[in-house]
Amino acid sequence: MRLLFITSTRIGDAVLSTGLLGHLIARHPGLRVTIAAGRVAAPLFQAVPGLEAVIPIDKRPFKGHWLELWCRVAARRWDLAVDLRASAIVYLLWAKRRLVIGPPDPTRHRVAELGDLLGLDPPPAPRVWLSPAQEVAAARLLPGEGSILAIAPAANWSGKQWRAERFAELARRLTAAEGPLAGARVAVFAAPHEQAQAAPVLSALDPAQRLDLVDVGDLGTVAACLCRCSAFVGNDSGLMHLAASAGVPTLGLFGPSPDLRYAPWGPQCSVVRTHETYEELERRRAPKGQTPETLMDGLSVDAAYRAAANLLTRLAADQSSDAINR
């Protein structure tokens, strides 16, 4: 049985689609899988069971990327073609069955929408697949024992970025002697083009404590590194969703984006947002073409600290209860 799985070019949406993909793989043993994804997101799928090919999608003028993709997949007969981009390309292919995502519903989480394609309630949670090479790379980048707090201070839009000095202060408080991650090292994650956002956080941390994970490799390697962390705090971003899918206790910081739709998914996750609502901040967006200053100042370090501490305390209590019940 052959599956064509067309997912997003955006990292976050590609990560959120992994639950649906994992469900299909588990449901159909021996499934042969071809995945089309954005070039940056493509390494997330290198270790997918039954993988035949990952086809990177590079956006072209006049939507020429869809023609390129059709040329790559049109000669094959597919048992199932899944299109999470609503591109209509699967209707131009030989496919026994087709699943195409419908219009977005802003009142529902994206993961729940994806589950609707197969009538799954609860929907399957996002997940990661890691190759041995990615795990070896992560062990080299994050050697030693002890807790690690992962910080991701960047986002795909400056309005969603909490200020660097607040990230640094939060990291210091969480890892202080009286904090929930006392003595933990702090790993700062960012993509190569996000070095400017990461640099002030790194410079504000104790050199003996900080771990520079800016531009450490592809997203699969980043996922393997996140799996070695004890907790994650970051803006609403693809890395936030990646941390949650890796099973890391994840706190997402929200302001001018809807946590109802894009909160990190899973029982090990939580969100904290600005005192302003998403709708209030949406009205303060800068005109198109202008780069706004952050819209995250309505979130204090105190509020973020309480949210992180509460999440970690709750998870620790759950683990203790599970141990007693066993």
TORLOMAR-838309 format. One record per residue (C-alpha): x, y, z; residue in three letters; residue number from 1. Coordinates in pm, whole numbers, plus 50000, padded with zeros to 5 digits. Layout:
N
SITE, xx, yy, zz, rest, nr
SITE, X, Y, Z, ALA, NUM
...
//
This chain:
326
SITE, xx, yy, zz, rest, nr
SITE, 50000, 50000, 50000, MET, 1
SITE, 50139, 50340, 49900, ARG, 2
SITE, 50068, 50671, 50072, LEU, 3
SITE, 50132, 51021, 49940, LEU, 4
SITE, 50128, 51265, 50232, PHE, 5
SITE, 50140, 51636, 50139, ILE, 6
SITE, 50202, 51847, 50447, THR, 7
SITE, 50291, 52208, 50519, SER, 8
SITE, 50587, 52422, 50424, THR, 9
SITE, 50566, 52582, 50771, ARG, 10
SITE, 50750, 52399, 51045, ILE, 11
SITE, 50476, 52423, 51307, GLY, 12
SITE, 50198, 52292, 51084, ASP, 13
SITE, 50425, 52017, 50952, ALA, 14
SITE, 50498, 51906, 51310, VAL, 15
SITE, 50129, 51908, 51399, LEU, 16
SITE, 50056, 51679, 51103, SER, 17
SITE, 50285, 51403, 51233, THR, 18
SITE, 50010, 51260, 51454, GLY, 19
SITE, 49789, 51190, 51155, LEU, 20
SITE, 50082, 51043, 50963, LEU, 21
SITE, 50176, 50822, 51258, GLY, 22
SITE, 49820, 50695, 51285, HIS, 23
SITE, 49813, 50597, 50918, LEU, 24
SITE, 50146, 50414, 50948, ILE, 25
SITE, 50029, 50222, 51256, ALA, 26
SITE, 49696, 50138, 51092, ARG, 27
SITE, 49853, 49999, 50774, HIS, 28
SITE, 50157, 49777, 50849, PRO, 29
SITE, 50401, 49774, 50561, GLY, 30
SITE, 50279, 50108, 50430, LEU, 31
SITE, 50518, 50268, 50181, ARG, 32
SITE, 50528, 50641, 50242, VAL, 33
SITE, 50614, 50941, 50025, THR, 34
SITE, 50604, 51279, 50197, ILE, 35
SITE, 50600, 51624, 50036, ALA, 36
SITE, 50693, 51903, 50277, ALA, 37
SITE, 50866, 52238, 50286, GLY, 38
SITE, 51243, 52210, 50249, ARG, 39
SITE, 51315, 52325, 50605, VAL, 40
SITE, 51057, 52086, 50752, ALA, 41
SITE, 51157, 51790, 50533, ALA, 42
SITE, 51432, 51652, 50767, PRO, 43
SITE, 51165, 51587, 51031, LEU, 44
SITE, 51050, 51292, 50819, PHE, 45
SITE, 51383, 51123, 50739, GLN, 46
SITE, 51327, 50842, 50991, ALA, 47
SITE, 50958, 50774, 50919, VAL, 48
SITE, 50890, 50397, 50903, PRO, 49
SITE, 50835, 50269, 50552, GLY, 50
SITE, 50968, 50587, 50395, LEU, 51
SITE, 51024, 50574, 50020, GLU, 52
SITE, 51092, 50942, 49957, ALA, 53
SITE, 51076, 51291, 50103, VAL, 54
SITE, 51009, 51553, 49836, ILE, 55
SITE, 51107, 51906, 49942, PRO, 56
SITE, 50870, 52179, 49826, ILE, 57
SITE, 51023, 52514, 49733, ASP, 58
SITE, 50763, 52779, 49666, LYS, 59
SITE, 50772, 52908, 49306, ARG, 60
SITE, 50611, 53207, 49136, PRO, 61
SITE, 50261, 53146, 49002, PHE, 62
SITE, 50239, 52833, 49220, LYS, 63
SITE, 50486, 52653, 49001, GLY, 64
SITE, 50584, 52430, 49294, HIS, 65
SITE, 50261, 52239, 49251, TRP, 66
SITE, 50345, 52159, 48891, LEU, 67
SITE, 50690, 52041, 49000, GLU, 68
SITE, 50535, 51816, 49265, LEU, 69
SITE, 50278, 51676, 49021, TRP, 70
SITE, 50557, 51585, 48779, CYS, 71
SITE, 50731, 51393, 49060, ARG, 72
SITE, 50427, 51190, 49169, VAL, 73
SITE, 50187, 51166, 48874, ALA, 74
SITE, 50336, 50851, 48722, ALA, 75
SITE, 50263, 50640, 49031, ARG, 76
SITE, 49935, 50487, 49147, ARG, 77
SITE, 49855, 50573, 49509, TRP, 78
SITE, 49634, 50379, 49746, ASP, 79
SITE, 49584, 50691, 49959, LEU, 80
SITE, 49669, 51054, 49884, ALA, 81
SITE, 49646, 51303, 50172, VAL, 82
SITE, 49661, 51675, 50096, ASP, 83
SITE, 49690, 51902, 50400, LEU, 84
SITE, 49750, 52206, 50178, ARG, 85
SITE, 49412, 52190, 50003, ALA, 86
SITE, 49597, 52232, 49674, SER, 87
SITE, 49366, 52002, 49474, ALA, 88
SITE, 49671, 51824, 49332, ILE, 89
SITE, 49549, 51485, 49457, VAL, 90
SITE, 49247, 51511, 49227, TYR, 91
SITE, 49489, 51504, 48933, LEU, 92
SITE, 49653, 51178, 49045, LEU, 93
SITE, 49570, 50809, 49021, TRP, 94
SITE, 49451, 50744, 49378, ALA, 95
SITE, 49209, 50490, 49523, LYS, 96
SITE, 49126, 50723, 49810, ARG, 97
SITE, 49182, 51093, 49872, ARG, 98
SITE, 49174, 51300, 50191, LEU, 99
SITE, 49187, 51679, 50156, VAL, 100
SITE, 49180, 51923, 50446, ILE, 101
SITE, 48889, 52164, 50450, GLY, 102
SITE, 48876, 52536, 50530, PRO, 103
SITE, 49033, 52624, 50867, PRO, 104
SITE, 48806, 52665, 51167, ASP, 105
SITE, 48952, 52933, 51398, PRO, 106
SITE, 48753, 52796, 51693, THR, 107
SITE, 48927, 52455, 51688, ARG, 108
SITE, 49281, 52338, 51742, HIS, 109
SITE, 49469, 52240, 51429, ARG, 110
SITE, 49537, 51889, 51565, VAL, 111
SITE, 49163, 51834, 51617, ALA, 112
SITE, 49098, 51945, 51258, GLU, 113
SITE, 49350, 51693, 51130, LEU, 114
SITE, 49185, 51419, 51333, GLY, 115
SITE, 48854, 51503, 51164, ASP, 116
SITE, 48991, 51376, 50833, LEU, 117
SITE, 48960, 51022, 50970, LEU, 118
SITE, 48692, 51085, 51233, GLY, 119
SITE, 48942, 51041, 51516, LEU, 120
SITE, 48839, 51168, 51860, ASP, 121
SITE, 49065, 51217, 52042, PRO, 122
SITE, 49296, 51302, 51753, PRO, 123
SITE, 49641, 51143, 51739, PRO, 124
SITE, 49909, 51351, 51907, ALA, 125
SITE, 50207, 51486, 51710, PRO, 126
SITE, 50527, 51284, 51744, ARG, 127
SITE, 50885, 51263, 51623, VAL, 128
SITE, 51088, 50993, 51452, TRP, 129
SITE, 51464, 51005, 51506, LEU, 130
SITE, 51743, 50841, 51310, SER, 131
SITE, 52049, 50694, 51487, PRO, 132
SITE, 52264, 50966, 51329, ALA, 133
SITE, 52041, 51239, 51471, GLN, 134
SITE, 52056, 51084, 51818, GLU, 135
SITE, 52434, 51057, 51802, VAL, 136
SITE, 52458, 51421, 51697, ALA, 137
SITE, 52234, 51525, 51989, ALA, 138
SITE, 52448, 51333, 52238, ALA, 139
SITE, 52754, 51516, 52108, ARG, 140
SITE, 52585, 51858, 52124, LEU, 141
SITE, 52437, 51802, 52471, LEU, 142
SITE, 52685, 51584, 52658, PRO, 143
SITE, 52677, 51498, 53027, GLY, 144
SITE, 52408, 51444, 53286, GLU, 145
SITE, 52169, 51678, 53462, GLY, 146
SITE, 51866, 51884, 53372, SER, 147
SITE, 51856, 52113, 53069, ILE, 148
SITE, 51614, 52400, 53017, LEU, 149
SITE, 51552, 52469, 52648, ALA, 150
SITE, 51479, 52829, 52546, ILE, 151
SITE, 51362, 52940, 52201, ALA, 152
SITE, 51355, 53323, 52192, PRO, 153
SITE, 51275, 53371, 51821, ALA, 154
SITE, 50958, 53347, 51614, ALA, 155
SITE, 50860, 53390, 51250, ASN, 156
SITE, 50722, 53737, 51326, TRP, 157
SITE, 50867, 53999, 51561, SER, 158
SITE, 50527, 54074, 51713, GLY, 159
SITE, 50524, 53726, 51872, LYS, 160
SITE, 50873, 53757, 52027, GLN, 161
SITE, 50904, 53805, 52400, TRP, 162
SITE, 51196, 54034, 52484, ARG, 163
SITE, 51539, 53872, 52517, ALA, 164
SITE, 51605, 54016, 52862, GLU, 165
SITE, 51283, 53857, 52989, ARG, 166
SITE, 51385, 53517, 52854, PHE, 167
SITE, 51721, 53550, 53028, ALA, 168
SITE, 51561, 53655, 53359, GLU, 169
SITE, 51312, 53368, 53341, LEU, 170
SITE, 51591, 53118, 53273, ALA, 171
SITE, 51791, 53247, 53570, ARG, 172
SITE, 51491, 53220, 53802, ARG, 173
SITE, 51389, 52872, 53688, LEU, 174
SITE, 51742, 52737, 53732, THR, 175
SITE, 51826, 52920, 54058, ALA, 176
SITE, 51877, 52722, 54378, ALA, 177
SITE, 51513, 52775, 54479, GLU, 178
SITE, 51373, 52723, 54127, GLY, 179
SITE, 51201, 52411, 53989, PRO, 180
SITE, 51505, 52335, 53766, LEU, 181
SITE, 51775, 52421, 54018, ALA, 182
SITE, 52123, 52396, 53867, GLY, 183
SITE, 52002, 52313, 53518, ALA, 184
SITE, 52196, 52417, 53212, ARG, 185
SITE, 52019, 52643, 52963, VAL, 186
SITE, 52017, 52551, 52592, ALA, 187
SITE, 51926, 52837, 52358, VAL, 188
SITE, 51779, 52716, 52028, PHE, 189
SITE, 51747, 52923, 51711, ALA, 190
SITE, 51781, 52891, 51334, ALA, 191
SITE, 52079, 53045, 51151, PRO, 192
SITE, 51879, 53355, 51049, HIS, 193
SITE, 51766, 53405, 51411, GLU, 194
SITE, 52109, 53462, 51563, GLN, 195
SITE, 52026, 53826, 51639, ALA, 196
SITE, 51736, 53719, 51860, GLN, 197
SITE, 51936, 53450, 52038, ALA, 198
SITE, 52258, 53646, 52099, ALA, 199
SITE, 52126, 53876, 52378, PRO, 200
SITE, 51988, 53576, 52569, VAL, 201
SITE, 52315, 53385, 52541, LEU, 202
SITE, 52521, 53686, 52648, SER, 203
SITE, 52301, 53742, 52955, ALA, 204
SITE, 52349, 53387, 53086, LEU, 205
SITE, 52635, 53251, 53294, ASP, 206
SITE, 52892, 53107, 53050, PRO, 207
SITE, 52922, 52797, 53269, ALA, 208
SITE, 52549, 52738, 53238, GLN, 209
SITE, 52462, 52822, 52879, ARG, 210
SITE, 52458, 52592, 52578, LEU, 211
SITE, 52460, 52756, 52236, ASP, 212
SITE, 52235, 52554, 52005, LEU, 213
SITE, 52196, 52816, 51735, VAL, 214
SITE, 52236, 52661, 51388, ASP, 215
SITE, 52314, 52310, 51514, VAL, 216
SITE, 52184, 52128, 51209, GLY, 217
SITE, 51861, 52021, 51046, ASP, 218
SITE, 51530, 51998, 51231, LEU, 219
SITE, 51568, 51627, 51291, GLY, 220
SITE, 51886, 51693, 51486, THR, 221
SITE, 51714, 51977, 51672, VAL, 222
SITE, 51432, 51737, 51764, ALA, 223
SITE, 51685, 51486, 51898, ALA, 224
SITE, 51842, 51761, 52108, CYS, 225
SITE, 51504, 51865, 52245, LEU, 226
SITE, 51438, 51505, 52350, CYS, 227
SITE, 51735, 51537, 52586, ARG, 228
SITE, 51592, 51848, 52757, CYS, 229
SITE, 51394, 51860, 53080, SER, 230
SITE, 51167, 52151, 52989, ALA, 231
SITE, 51107, 52400, 52709, PHE, 232
SITE, 50995, 52763, 52713, VAL, 233
SITE, 50945, 52954, 52389, GLY, 234
SITE, 50732, 53182, 52178, ASN, 235
SITE, 50454, 53044, 51961, ASP, 236
SITE, 50677, 52885, 51695, SER, 237
SITE, 50764, 52567, 51512, GLY, 238
SITE, 51021, 52484, 51780, LEU, 239
SITE, 50751, 52505, 52047, MET, 240
SITE, 50544, 52243, 51860, HIS, 241
SITE, 50854, 52033, 51800, LEU, 242
SITE, 50937, 52030, 52173, ALA, 243
SITE, 50581, 51927, 52260, ALA, 244
SITE, 50584, 51647, 52001, SER, 245
SITE, 50912, 51522, 52149, ALA, 246
SITE, 50743, 51479, 52486, GLY, 247
SITE, 50926, 51765, 52656, VAL, 248
SITE, 50731, 51963, 52920, PRO, 249
SITE, 50650, 52269, 52710, THR, 250
SITE, 50536, 52619, 52802, LEU, 251
SITE, 50422, 52829, 52506, GLY, 252
SITE, 50423, 53207, 52535, LEU, 253
SITE, 50130, 53364, 52351, PHE, 254
SITE, 50012, 53713, 52263, GLY, 255
SITE, 49916, 53811, 51907, PRO, 256
SITE, 49845, 53453, 51801, SER, 257
SITE, 49550, 53230, 51897, PRO, 258
SITE, 49641, 52976, 52163, ASP, 259
SITE, 49295, 52819, 52115, LEU, 260
SITE, 49416, 52703, 51773, ARG, 261
SITE, 49792, 52669, 51814, TYR, 262
SITE, 49869, 52587, 52178, ALA, 263
SITE, 50135, 52316, 52218, PRO, 264
SITE, 49952, 51985, 52214, TRP, 265
SITE, 49962, 51727, 52489, GLY, 266
SITE, 49917, 51672, 52865, PRO, 267
SITE, 50277, 51781, 52928, GLN, 268
SITE, 50209, 52126, 52782, CYS, 269
SITE, 50074, 52458, 52900, SER, 270
SITE, 50039, 52815, 52778, VAL, 271
SITE, 50066, 53159, 52932, VAL, 272
SITE, 49961, 53467, 52746, ARG, 273
SITE, 49965, 53843, 52767, THR, 274
SITE, 49696, 54011, 52973, HIS, 275
SITE, 49556, 54134, 52641, GLU, 276
SITE, 49353, 53894, 52434, THR, 277
SITE, 49455, 53779, 52088, TYR, 278
SITE, 49175, 53992, 51940, GLU, 279
SITE, 49296, 54304, 52123, GLU, 280
SITE, 49652, 54256, 51999, LEU, 281
SITE, 49536, 54177, 51647, GLU, 282
SITE, 49395, 54529, 51629, ARG, 283
SITE, 49739, 54668, 51719, ARG, 284
SITE, 49925, 54499, 51436, ARG, 285
SITE, 50149, 54725, 51230, ALA, 286
SITE, 50034, 54799, 50874, PRO, 287
SITE, 50134, 54540, 50617, LYS, 288
SITE, 50496, 54581, 50510, GLY, 289
SITE, 50606, 54736, 50839, GLN, 290
SITE, 50797, 54544, 51105, THR, 291
SITE, 50621, 54585, 51439, PRO, 292
SITE, 50788, 54595, 51774, GLU, 293
SITE, 50697, 54307, 52002, THR, 294
SITE, 50335, 54280, 52113, LEU, 295
SITE, 50436, 54053, 52402, MET, 296
SITE, 50505, 54315, 52670, ASP, 297
SITE, 50176, 54230, 52840, GLY, 298
SITE, 50337, 53906, 52960, LEU, 299
SITE, 50551, 53957, 53270, SER, 300
SITE, 50841, 53743, 53387, VAL, 301
SITE, 50647, 53674, 53706, ASP, 302
SITE, 50351, 53535, 53511, ALA, 303
SITE, 50575, 53319, 53292, ALA, 304
SITE, 50764, 53189, 53596, TYR, 305
SITE, 50442, 53093, 53776, ARG, 306
SITE, 50314, 52913, 53466, ALA, 307
SITE, 50640, 52720, 53420, ALA, 308
SITE, 50665, 52630, 53788, ALA, 309
SITE, 50301, 52516, 53797, ASN, 310
SITE, 50349, 52298, 53490, LEU, 311
SITE, 50661, 52131, 53628, LEU, 312
SITE, 50505, 52084, 53971, THR, 313
SITE, 50195, 51925, 53819, ARG, 314
SITE, 50398, 51688, 53604, LEU, 315
SITE, 50618, 51590, 53899, ALA, 316
SITE, 50306, 51515, 54106, ALA, 317
SITE, 50162, 51306, 53822, ASP, 318
SITE, 50483, 51104, 53801, GLN, 319
SITE, 50483, 51045, 54177, SER, 320
SITE, 50120, 50932, 54165, SER, 321
SITE, 50194, 50694, 53878, ASP, 322
SITE, 50490, 50548, 54066, ALA, 323
SITE, 50276, 50488, 54377, ILE, 324
SITE, 49999, 50326, 54173, ASN, 325
SITE, 50249, 50092, 54009, ARG, 326
//
